[in-house]
């Protein structure tokens, strides 16, 4: 129930962009504020985080910081990089505060020269790991089980997000507004699912696959007949 309430809060922030007739930068700031709330709570679940009051999000401190970030990085960061940018700040803060029971986790960490240096350092290491040649993945029972669990959890998230009547148009809408990339990079959608899904293959270009923060080829060896059969059962609407 608590998790559902958080998800509703995130959706309210996004819907506010339309309600208050925000321009493109303000709308993007709304998305970033939502991503900050979701990622920071996931990374530091026991921390007492800042919240956004109901009403015009532009009046909240989190929005103002997100808007400042958008203005400072407009044309420098792509829309697809913002989830990684937020993740970078939180990963480094978590490492710095590893032995601190009461770390200071504040959205102000997203802006300023130090924030940019943290991002460049994190991104350099991230790219090194991503571009490192991958060894062949050995197919094991554990790997296949992870694939099954991944597509099952994805189905739960898809139904919860889109409702019971799931169709390609809803996927297309999430693709156009970039929500699907945010969900992927937040771990809501499994890489095993992405490697199979006909809907995703129909939507994504070669460049789109480069926006996600993992290599799908690593997961392919664990997709056997049992995984494909389970996918067909869970996602029959994609056939």
C-alpha atoms as an extended CHARMM CRD file, in Angstrom:
* protein
*
       239  EXT
         1         1  UNK       CA              0.0000000000        0.0000000000        0.0000000000  PROA      1               0.0000000000
         2         2  UNK       CA              2.8260000000        2.3940000000        0.8750000000  PROA      2               0.0000000000
         3         3  UNK       CA              4.5640000000        1.6550000000       -2.4280000000  PROA      3               0.0000000000
         4         4  UNK       CA              1.3370000000        2.2810000000       -4.3530000000  PROA      4               0.0000000000
         5         5  UNK       CA              0.9360000000        5.6380000000       -2.6570000000  PROA      5               0.0000000000
         6         6  UNK       CA              4.4430000000        6.6460000000       -3.7610000000  PROA      6               0.0000000000
         7         7  UNK       CA              3.6990000000        5.6370000000       -7.3490000000  PROA      7               0.0000000000
         8         8  UNK       CA              0.5110000000        7.7150000000       -7.2740000000  PROA      8               0.0000000000
         9         9  UNK       CA              2.5400000000       10.7050000000       -6.0460000000  PROA      9               0.0000000000
        10        10  UNK       CA              4.9880000000       10.3480000000       -8.9380000000  PROA      10              0.0000000000
        11        11  UNK       CA              2.1330000000       10.1800000000      -11.4620000000  PROA      11              0.0000000000
        12        12  UNK       CA              0.5500000000       13.2840000000       -9.9070000000  PROA      12              0.0000000000
        13        13  UNK       CA              3.7660000000       15.2070000000      -10.5060000000  PROA      13              0.0000000000
        14        14  UNK       CA              3.8380000000       14.2240000000      -14.1710000000  PROA      14              0.0000000000
        15        15  UNK       CA              0.1420000000       14.9720000000      -14.6800000000  PROA      15              0.0000000000
        16        16  UNK       CA              0.6690000000       18.4160000000      -13.1570000000  PROA      16              0.0000000000
        17        17  UNK       CA              2.7900000000       19.4110000000      -16.1500000000  PROA      17              0.0000000000
        18        18  UNK       CA             -0.3020000000       19.2890000000      -18.3520000000  PROA      18              0.0000000000
        19        19  UNK       CA             -2.6530000000       20.7080000000      -15.7340000000  PROA      19              0.0000000000
        20        20  UNK       CA             -0.5550000000       23.8310000000      -15.1690000000  PROA      20              0.0000000000
        21        21  UNK       CA              0.3040000000       24.2530000000      -18.8830000000  PROA      21              0.0000000000
        22        22  UNK       CA              4.0570000000       24.0160000000      -18.3510000000  PROA      22              0.0000000000
        23        23  UNK       CA              6.5140000000       24.6700000000      -21.1560000000  PROA      23              0.0000000000
        24        24  UNK       CA              9.0250000000       22.0720000000      -22.3600000000  PROA      24              0.0000000000
        25        25  UNK       CA             11.7360000000       22.8470000000      -19.7910000000  PROA      25              0.0000000000
        26        26  UNK       CA              9.2350000000       22.9600000000      -16.9190000000  PROA      26              0.0000000000
        27        27  UNK       CA              7.7530000000       19.6380000000      -18.0150000000  PROA      27              0.0000000000
        28        28  UNK       CA             11.2180000000       18.1080000000      -18.1530000000  PROA      28              0.0000000000
        29        29  UNK       CA             11.9220000000       19.4700000000      -14.6710000000  PROA      29              0.0000000000
        30        30  UNK       CA              8.7590000000       17.7120000000      -13.4690000000  PROA      30              0.0000000000
        31        31  UNK       CA             10.0580000000       14.4190000000      -14.8320000000  PROA      31              0.0000000000
        32        32  UNK       CA             13.4380000000       14.9620000000      -13.1640000000  PROA      32              0.0000000000
        33        33  UNK       CA             11.7850000000       15.7950000000       -9.8330000000  PROA      33              0.0000000000
        34        34  UNK       CA              9.7860000000       12.5780000000      -10.1160000000  PROA      34              0.0000000000
        35        35  UNK       CA             12.9160000000       10.5710000000      -10.9430000000  PROA      35              0.0000000000
        36        36  UNK       CA             14.7590000000       12.0990000000       -7.9750000000  PROA      36              0.0000000000
        37        37  UNK       CA             11.9680000000       11.1790000000       -5.5720000000  PROA      37              0.0000000000
        38        38  UNK       CA             11.7560000000        7.6240000000       -6.8930000000  PROA      38              0.0000000000
        39        39  UNK       CA             15.4800000000        6.9060000000       -7.0840000000  PROA      39              0.0000000000
        40        40  UNK       CA             16.4310000000        8.5640000000       -3.7840000000  PROA      40              0.0000000000
        41        41  UNK       CA             13.7490000000        6.6460000000       -1.8880000000  PROA      41              0.0000000000
        42        42  UNK       CA             14.8400000000        3.4040000000       -3.5230000000  PROA      42              0.0000000000
        43        43  UNK       CA             18.5210000000        4.0170000000       -2.7510000000  PROA      43              0.0000000000
        44        44  UNK       CA             17.9050000000        5.2990000000        0.8030000000  PROA      44              0.0000000000
        45        45  UNK       CA             14.6160000000        3.6750000000        1.9110000000  PROA      45              0.0000000000
        46        46  UNK       CA             15.0580000000        4.5480000000        5.6130000000  PROA      46              0.0000000000
        47        47  UNK       CA             15.8720000000        8.2040000000        5.0590000000  PROA      47              0.0000000000
        48        48  UNK       CA             13.3170000000       10.9340000000        5.7100000000  PROA      48              0.0000000000
        49        49  UNK       CA             13.1160000000       12.4680000000        2.2550000000  PROA      49              0.0000000000
        50        50  UNK       CA             11.7860000000       15.8340000000        1.1680000000  PROA      50              0.0000000000
        51        51  UNK       CA              8.3090000000       15.7630000000       -0.3570000000  PROA      51              0.0000000000
        52        52  UNK       CA              6.2770000000       17.8470000000       -2.7760000000  PROA      52              0.0000000000
        53        53  UNK       CA              3.0590000000       19.4460000000       -1.6370000000  PROA      53              0.0000000000
        54        54  UNK       CA             -0.1050000000       19.1550000000       -3.6890000000  PROA      54              0.0000000000
        55        55  UNK       CA             -0.7310000000       21.9750000000       -6.0890000000  PROA      55              0.0000000000
        56        56  UNK       CA              1.5700000000       23.6270000000       -8.5970000000  PROA      56              0.0000000000
        57        57  UNK       CA              4.9020000000       21.6940000000       -8.4570000000  PROA      57              0.0000000000
        58        58  UNK       CA              6.7450000000       24.8410000000       -9.5320000000  PROA      58              0.0000000000
        59        59  UNK       CA              6.3480000000       26.2070000000       -6.0080000000  PROA      59              0.0000000000
        60        60  UNK       CA              8.3280000000       23.3290000000       -4.4550000000  PROA      60              0.0000000000
        61        61  UNK       CA             12.0630000000       23.3520000000       -3.7430000000  PROA      61              0.0000000000
        62        62  UNK       CA             12.6080000000       20.0280000000       -5.5370000000  PROA      62              0.0000000000
        63        63  UNK       CA             11.1030000000       21.4140000000       -8.7400000000  PROA      63              0.0000000000
        64        64  UNK       CA             13.1910000000       24.5940000000       -8.5350000000  PROA      64              0.0000000000
        65        65  UNK       CA             16.3800000000       22.5490000000       -8.2160000000  PROA      65              0.0000000000
        66        66  UNK       CA             15.3190000000       20.2490000000      -11.0750000000  PROA      66              0.0000000000
        67        67  UNK       CA             14.5210000000       23.2820000000      -13.2300000000  PROA      67              0.0000000000
        68        68  UNK       CA             17.9240000000       24.7810000000      -12.4800000000  PROA      68              0.0000000000
        69        69  UNK       CA             19.5350000000       21.4870000000      -13.5220000000  PROA      69              0.0000000000
        70        70  UNK       CA             17.5920000000       21.4770000000      -16.7930000000  PROA      70              0.0000000000
        71        71  UNK       CA             18.6110000000       25.0490000000      -17.6040000000  PROA      71              0.0000000000
        72        72  UNK       CA             22.2810000000       24.3940000000      -16.7620000000  PROA      72              0.0000000000
        73        73  UNK       CA             22.5100000000       21.1590000000      -18.7520000000  PROA      73              0.0000000000
        74        74  UNK       CA             20.0860000000       21.8450000000      -21.6150000000  PROA      74              0.0000000000
        75        75  UNK       CA             21.8380000000       20.6850000000      -24.7660000000  PROA      75              0.0000000000
        76        76  UNK       CA             24.6290000000       19.0500000000      -22.7410000000  PROA      76              0.0000000000
        77        77  UNK       CA             22.7620000000       16.0890000000      -21.2630000000  PROA      77              0.0000000000
        78        78  UNK       CA             20.2310000000       14.1590000000      -23.3280000000  PROA      78              0.0000000000
        79        79  UNK       CA             16.8150000000       13.3480000000      -21.8660000000  PROA      79              0.0000000000
        80        80  UNK       CA             17.8690000000        9.7130000000      -21.6490000000  PROA      80              0.0000000000
        81        81  UNK       CA             20.9480000000       10.6200000000      -19.5760000000  PROA      81              0.0000000000
        82        82  UNK       CA             19.0770000000       12.3230000000      -16.7380000000  PROA      82              0.0000000000
        83        83  UNK       CA             18.1220000000        9.0330000000      -14.9900000000  PROA      83              0.0000000000
        84        84  UNK       CA             21.8060000000        8.0550000000      -15.1170000000  PROA      84              0.0000000000
        85        85  UNK       CA             22.8340000000       11.5030000000      -13.8830000000  PROA      85              0.0000000000
        86        86  UNK       CA             20.5810000000       11.1670000000      -10.8290000000  PROA      86              0.0000000000
        87        87  UNK       CA             21.7710000000        7.6050000000      -10.2610000000  PROA      87              0.0000000000
        88        88  UNK       CA             25.3820000000        8.8110000000      -10.3930000000  PROA      88              0.0000000000
        89        89  UNK       CA             24.8220000000       11.3970000000       -7.6550000000  PROA      89              0.0000000000
        90        90  UNK       CA             23.0370000000        8.9000000000       -5.4110000000  PROA      90              0.0000000000
        91        91  UNK       CA             25.5880000000        6.1200000000       -5.9790000000  PROA      91              0.0000000000
        92        92  UNK       CA             28.4510000000        8.4190000000       -4.9890000000  PROA      92              0.0000000000
        93        93  UNK       CA             26.5550000000        9.8010000000       -1.9790000000  PROA      93              0.0000000000
        94        94  UNK       CA             25.8450000000        6.2520000000       -0.8460000000  PROA      94              0.0000000000
        95        95  UNK       CA             29.5220000000        5.3430000000       -1.1310000000  PROA      95              0.0000000000
        96        96  UNK       CA             30.5860000000        8.4730000000        0.7560000000  PROA      96              0.0000000000
        97        97  UNK       CA             28.0250000000        7.8490000000        3.5190000000  PROA      97              0.0000000000
        98        98  UNK       CA             28.5810000000        4.0840000000        3.7630000000  PROA      98              0.0000000000
        99        99  UNK       CA             29.3100000000        4.2370000000        7.5140000000  PROA      99              0.0000000000
       100       100  UNK       CA             26.9670000000        7.1240000000        8.2660000000  PROA      100             0.0000000000
       101       101  UNK       CA             23.5930000000        6.1460000000        9.7550000000  PROA      101             0.0000000000
       102       102  UNK       CA             22.1880000000        9.6100000000        9.0380000000  PROA      102             0.0000000000
       103       103  UNK       CA             23.4970000000       10.8000000000        5.6560000000  PROA      103             0.0000000000
       104       104  UNK       CA             22.4190000000       14.1360000000        4.2440000000  PROA      104             0.0000000000
       105       105  UNK       CA             20.5100000000       13.3080000000        1.0440000000  PROA      105             0.0000000000
       106       106  UNK       CA             19.3170000000       16.5410000000       -0.5070000000  PROA      106             0.0000000000
       107       107  UNK       CA             18.2540000000       17.3500000000       -4.0970000000  PROA      107             0.0000000000
       108       108  UNK       CA             20.7430000000       20.2310000000       -4.0580000000  PROA      108             0.0000000000
       109       109  UNK       CA             23.3580000000       17.5640000000       -4.8320000000  PROA      109             0.0000000000
       110       110  UNK       CA             22.0370000000       17.6200000000       -8.4270000000  PROA      110             0.0000000000
       111       111  UNK       CA             23.3690000000       21.0660000000       -9.2930000000  PROA      111             0.0000000000
       112       112  UNK       CA             26.6740000000       22.8740000000       -9.1780000000  PROA      112             0.0000000000
       113       113  UNK       CA             30.2760000000       22.2260000000      -10.1510000000  PROA      113             0.0000000000
       114       114  UNK       CA             30.7900000000       19.3830000000       -7.6650000000  PROA      114             0.0000000000
       115       115  UNK       CA             27.7040000000       17.5970000000       -8.9870000000  PROA      115             0.0000000000
       116       116  UNK       CA             29.0470000000       17.8450000000      -12.5270000000  PROA      116             0.0000000000
       117       117  UNK       CA             32.4520000000       16.4670000000      -11.4590000000  PROA      117             0.0000000000
       118       118  UNK       CA             30.7150000000       13.5480000000       -9.7090000000  PROA      118             0.0000000000
       119       119  UNK       CA             28.7660000000       12.8350000000      -12.8900000000  PROA      119             0.0000000000
       120       120  UNK       CA             31.8470000000       12.8910000000      -15.1470000000  PROA      120             0.0000000000
       121       121  UNK       CA             33.7530000000       10.5650000000      -12.7950000000  PROA      121             0.0000000000
       122       122  UNK       CA             30.8330000000        8.1280000000      -12.4910000000  PROA      122             0.0000000000
       123       123  UNK       CA             30.0430000000        8.2130000000      -16.2260000000  PROA      123             0.0000000000
       124       124  UNK       CA             33.6580000000        7.4560000000      -17.1380000000  PROA      124             0.0000000000
       125       125  UNK       CA             33.6440000000        4.3170000000      -14.9790000000  PROA      125             0.0000000000
       126       126  UNK       CA             30.1550000000        3.4000000000      -16.1840000000  PROA      126             0.0000000000
       127       127  UNK       CA             31.2390000000        3.5890000000      -19.8290000000  PROA      127             0.0000000000
       128       128  UNK       CA             34.3520000000        1.5330000000      -19.0950000000  PROA      128             0.0000000000
       129       129  UNK       CA             32.2650000000       -1.2510000000      -17.5820000000  PROA      129             0.0000000000
       130       130  UNK       CA             29.6320000000       -1.0710000000      -20.3120000000  PROA      130             0.0000000000
       131       131  UNK       CA             32.1710000000       -1.1870000000      -23.1280000000  PROA      131             0.0000000000
       132       132  UNK       CA             34.2400000000       -3.9550000000      -21.5580000000  PROA      132             0.0000000000
       133       133  UNK       CA             34.0320000000       -7.1690000000      -23.6190000000  PROA      133             0.0000000000
       134       134  UNK       CA             31.6080000000       -9.5870000000      -21.9880000000  PROA      134             0.0000000000
       135       135  UNK       CA             32.4940000000      -13.2040000000      -21.3560000000  PROA      135             0.0000000000
       136       136  UNK       CA             30.0820000000      -15.8360000000      -22.5900000000  PROA      136             0.0000000000
       137       137  UNK       CA             27.3430000000      -16.3500000000      -20.0120000000  PROA      137             0.0000000000
       138       138  UNK       CA             26.9630000000      -19.9360000000      -18.9000000000  PROA      138             0.0000000000
       139       139  UNK       CA             23.3510000000      -21.0520000000      -18.9780000000  PROA      139             0.0000000000
       140       140  UNK       CA             22.4090000000      -22.4630000000      -15.5760000000  PROA      140             0.0000000000
       141       141  UNK       CA             19.2190000000      -23.2320000000      -13.7050000000  PROA      141             0.0000000000
       142       142  UNK       CA             19.7750000000      -20.0800000000      -11.6530000000  PROA      142             0.0000000000
       143       143  UNK       CA             20.0740000000      -17.9390000000      -14.7820000000  PROA      143             0.0000000000
       144       144  UNK       CA             16.9040000000      -19.3700000000      -16.2770000000  PROA      144             0.0000000000
       145       145  UNK       CA             15.0700000000      -18.8400000000      -12.9800000000  PROA      145             0.0000000000
       146       146  UNK       CA             16.1640000000      -15.1980000000      -12.9560000000  PROA      146             0.0000000000
       147       147  UNK       CA             14.8200000000      -14.8260000000      -16.4880000000  PROA      147             0.0000000000
       148       148  UNK       CA             11.4600000000      -16.2890000000      -15.4430000000  PROA      148             0.0000000000
       149       149  UNK       CA             11.2690000000      -14.0500000000      -12.3820000000  PROA      149             0.0000000000
       150       150  UNK       CA             12.2420000000      -11.0310000000      -14.4900000000  PROA      150             0.0000000000
       151       151  UNK       CA              9.4460000000      -11.4150000000      -17.0250000000  PROA      151             0.0000000000
       152       152  UNK       CA              6.9020000000      -12.1920000000      -14.2820000000  PROA      152             0.0000000000
       153       153  UNK       CA              7.7810000000       -9.0420000000      -12.3380000000  PROA      153             0.0000000000
       154       154  UNK       CA              7.6690000000       -7.0500000000      -15.5690000000  PROA      154             0.0000000000
       155       155  UNK       CA              4.1580000000       -8.3440000000      -16.2520000000  PROA      155             0.0000000000
       156       156  UNK       CA              3.0570000000       -7.2030000000      -12.7780000000  PROA      156             0.0000000000
       157       157  UNK       CA              4.5120000000       -3.7380000000      -13.3970000000  PROA      157             0.0000000000
       158       158  UNK       CA              3.0070000000       -3.4460000000      -16.9010000000  PROA      158             0.0000000000
       159       159  UNK       CA             -0.4960000000       -4.3560000000      -15.7100000000  PROA      159             0.0000000000
       160       160  UNK       CA             -0.1970000000       -2.0690000000      -12.6890000000  PROA      160             0.0000000000
       161       161  UNK       CA              0.9660000000        0.8230000000      -14.8830000000  PROA      161             0.0000000000
       162       162  UNK       CA             -1.1990000000        0.3750000000      -17.9850000000  PROA      162             0.0000000000
       163       163  UNK       CA             -4.1900000000       -1.4140000000      -16.4460000000  PROA      163             0.0000000000
       164       164  UNK       CA             -5.5930000000       -4.8170000000      -17.4150000000  PROA      164             0.0000000000
       165       165  UNK       CA             -6.2930000000       -3.7430000000      -21.0170000000  PROA      165             0.0000000000
       166       166  UNK       CA             -2.7110000000       -3.6040000000      -22.2740000000  PROA      166             0.0000000000
       167       167  UNK       CA             -2.1450000000       -2.7570000000      -25.9480000000  PROA      167             0.0000000000
       168       168  UNK       CA              0.5140000000       -1.4700000000      -28.3030000000  PROA      168             0.0000000000
       169       169  UNK       CA             -0.8140000000        2.1100000000      -28.2470000000  PROA      169             0.0000000000
       170       170  UNK       CA             -0.0600000000        2.3530000000      -24.5200000000  PROA      170             0.0000000000
       171       171  UNK       CA              3.4720000000        1.1470000000      -25.1470000000  PROA      171             0.0000000000
       172       172  UNK       CA              3.8460000000        3.6670000000      -27.9460000000  PROA      172             0.0000000000
       173       173  UNK       CA              2.7110000000        6.5110000000      -25.6830000000  PROA      173             0.0000000000
       174       174  UNK       CA              5.2700000000        5.5260000000      -23.0280000000  PROA      174             0.0000000000
       175       175  UNK       CA              7.9210000000        5.4260000000      -25.7570000000  PROA      175             0.0000000000
       176       176  UNK       CA              7.0400000000        8.8830000000      -27.0740000000  PROA      176             0.0000000000
       177       177  UNK       CA              7.1260000000       10.5080000000      -23.6080000000  PROA      177             0.0000000000
       178       178  UNK       CA             10.3160000000        8.5760000000      -22.6730000000  PROA      178             0.0000000000
       179       179  UNK       CA              8.7010000000        6.9070000000      -19.6570000000  PROA      179             0.0000000000
       180       180  UNK       CA              9.6760000000        3.4660000000      -20.9310000000  PROA      180             0.0000000000
       181       181  UNK       CA             13.3810000000        4.3860000000      -20.8140000000  PROA      181             0.0000000000
       182       182  UNK       CA             12.9900000000        5.6720000000      -17.2620000000  PROA      182             0.0000000000
       183       183  UNK       CA             11.2700000000        2.4460000000      -16.2150000000  PROA      183             0.0000000000
       184       184  UNK       CA             13.9900000000        0.3530000000      -17.8500000000  PROA      184             0.0000000000
       185       185  UNK       CA             16.8440000000        2.2370000000      -16.2030000000  PROA      185             0.0000000000
       186       186  UNK       CA             15.0710000000        2.0870000000      -12.8320000000  PROA      186             0.0000000000
       187       187  UNK       CA             14.7710000000       -1.7010000000      -13.0980000000  PROA      187             0.0000000000
       188       188  UNK       CA             10.9900000000       -1.7850000000      -13.4500000000  PROA      188             0.0000000000
       189       189  UNK       CA             11.2710000000       -3.6150000000      -16.7780000000  PROA      189             0.0000000000
       190       190  UNK       CA             13.5070000000       -6.6860000000      -16.9550000000  PROA      190             0.0000000000
       191       191  UNK       CA             16.2850000000       -6.9960000000      -19.5510000000  PROA      191             0.0000000000
       192       192  UNK       CA             15.0770000000      -10.5550000000      -20.1940000000  PROA      192             0.0000000000
       193       193  UNK       CA             11.6850000000       -9.1210000000      -21.1600000000  PROA      193             0.0000000000
       194       194  UNK       CA             13.2890000000       -6.5050000000      -23.4170000000  PROA      194             0.0000000000
       195       195  UNK       CA             15.2450000000       -9.1960000000      -25.2400000000  PROA      195             0.0000000000
       196       196  UNK       CA             12.0190000000      -11.0470000000      -26.1370000000  PROA      196             0.0000000000
       197       197  UNK       CA              9.2170000000       -8.4740000000      -26.4410000000  PROA      197             0.0000000000
       198       198  UNK       CA              7.7690000000       -8.0290000000      -29.9810000000  PROA      198             0.0000000000
       199       199  UNK       CA              6.2960000000       -4.6680000000      -28.8950000000  PROA      199             0.0000000000
       200       200  UNK       CA              9.7250000000       -3.3940000000      -27.8580000000  PROA      200             0.0000000000
       201       201  UNK       CA             11.3380000000       -4.6620000000      -31.0610000000  PROA      201             0.0000000000
       202       202  UNK       CA              8.6350000000       -2.8990000000      -33.0650000000  PROA      202             0.0000000000
       203       203  UNK       CA              9.1990000000        0.4130000000      -31.2300000000  PROA      203             0.0000000000
       204       204  UNK       CA             12.9310000000        0.5510000000      -30.5920000000  PROA      204             0.0000000000
       205       205  UNK       CA             15.5400000000        1.6500000000      -33.0970000000  PROA      205             0.0000000000
       206       206  UNK       CA             19.1970000000        0.6700000000      -32.8810000000  PROA      206             0.0000000000
       207       207  UNK       CA             19.9030000000        4.0070000000      -31.1860000000  PROA      207             0.0000000000
       208       208  UNK       CA             17.1840000000        3.3760000000      -28.5930000000  PROA      208             0.0000000000
       209       209  UNK       CA             18.9220000000        0.2210000000      -27.4140000000  PROA      209             0.0000000000
       210       210  UNK       CA             22.0190000000        2.3140000000      -26.7370000000  PROA      210             0.0000000000
       211       211  UNK       CA             20.0430000000        4.4460000000      -24.2630000000  PROA      211             0.0000000000
       212       212  UNK       CA             19.5930000000        1.6110000000      -21.7690000000  PROA      212             0.0000000000
       213       213  UNK       CA             22.2480000000        0.9760000000      -19.1580000000  PROA      213             0.0000000000
       214       214  UNK       CA             23.0080000000       -2.6990000000      -19.8800000000  PROA      214             0.0000000000
       215       215  UNK       CA             23.8710000000       -4.9830000000      -22.7820000000  PROA      215             0.0000000000
       216       216  UNK       CA             20.9750000000       -7.2440000000      -23.7880000000  PROA      216             0.0000000000
       217       217  UNK       CA             23.3670000000       -9.7630000000      -25.3520000000  PROA      217             0.0000000000
       218       218  UNK       CA             24.4570000000      -10.7660000000      -21.8510000000  PROA      218             0.0000000000
       219       219  UNK       CA             20.9400000000      -12.0160000000      -21.0440000000  PROA      219             0.0000000000
       220       220  UNK       CA             20.1430000000      -13.8790000000      -24.2610000000  PROA      220             0.0000000000
       221       221  UNK       CA             21.7980000000      -17.2190000000      -23.3020000000  PROA      221             0.0000000000
       222       222  UNK       CA             19.3580000000      -17.6300000000      -20.3840000000  PROA      222             0.0000000000
       223       223  UNK       CA             16.2830000000      -17.3420000000      -22.5820000000  PROA      223             0.0000000000
       224       224  UNK       CA             15.4400000000      -20.9720000000      -23.3230000000  PROA      224             0.0000000000
       225       225  UNK       CA             12.2230000000      -22.6700000000      -24.4650000000  PROA      225             0.0000000000
       226       226  UNK       CA             10.7290000000      -22.5920000000      -20.9590000000  PROA      226             0.0000000000
       227       227  UNK       CA             11.3090000000      -18.8300000000      -20.6950000000  PROA      227             0.0000000000
       228       228  UNK       CA              9.8240000000      -18.2200000000      -24.1540000000  PROA      228             0.0000000000
       229       229  UNK       CA              6.8060000000      -20.3580000000      -23.2720000000  PROA      229             0.0000000000
       230       230  UNK       CA              6.2470000000      -18.4260000000      -20.0440000000  PROA      230             0.0000000000
       231       231  UNK       CA              6.5820000000      -15.1430000000      -21.9280000000  PROA      231             0.0000000000
       232       232  UNK       CA              3.9900000000      -16.3140000000      -24.4630000000  PROA      232             0.0000000000
       233       233  UNK       CA              1.5800000000      -17.1150000000      -21.6370000000  PROA      233             0.0000000000
       234       234  UNK       CA              2.0780000000      -13.8420000000      -19.7430000000  PROA      234             0.0000000000
       235       235  UNK       CA              2.2520000000      -11.5340000000      -22.7550000000  PROA      235             0.0000000000
       236       236  UNK       CA             -0.1570000000      -13.1560000000      -25.1670000000  PROA      236             0.0000000000
       237       237  UNK       CA             -1.3900000000       -9.6800000000      -26.1550000000  PROA      237             0.0000000000
       238       238  UNK       CA              1.9740000000       -9.0700000000      -27.8880000000  PROA      238             0.0000000000
       239       239  UNK       CA              1.5490000000      -12.0030000000      -30.2580000000  PROA      239             0.0000000000
